[in-house]
Amino acid sequence: MNLPENLLYTNDHEWLRVEVDFAYLGITDFAQSQLGDIVFLEIETLGETLNQGDIFGTIEAVKTVSDLFLPIDAEVVEVNEAIVENPETINQDPYEKGWIAKIRIPNPEQLNGLLSANDYEKEI
């Protein structure tokens, strides 16, 4: 399983790639493998500021529909339109082309509650 060291992870199988005041957010390689073929993605929170743990969208696979949770307080500033059009990209490349949303980080101290790649690997 692929777990890049430069990312932060959550118990909900999401990852964050932090870039100063923003972060890119997606689901882990483990999550996409458990979901199976991803066929639809819905993010209706663009432009909204949400709290940690709030649902910011849903991801649908052939087998199931799952909610996507924000791992920290954040504003959803961009949605990856390429994966809205081709959601299977998440299965093929969950960490680069398969990012789901770009978020603005108002409280960087919340990042301290996320997992390193090593800690996430122990969780799964």
Number of C-alpha atoms within 10 A of each C-alpha: 8 11 18 16 10 10 19 23 28 22 13 15 19 20 29 27 19 19 10 9 11 19 20 22 27 25 23 27 21 17 17 20 14 11 17 15 19 21 20 17 23 16 18 12 17 16 12 13 17 17 15 12 13 16 15 21 18 15 19 18 18 11 11 11 15 12 14 22 19 22 24 23 20 22 22 25 16 16 21 17 13 13 18 17 12 14 23 20 19 26 21 15 14 22 23 13 14 23 24 28 22 22 26 20 21 14 11 15 9 13 16 9 12 18 18 19 19 13 14 17 14 8 11 9
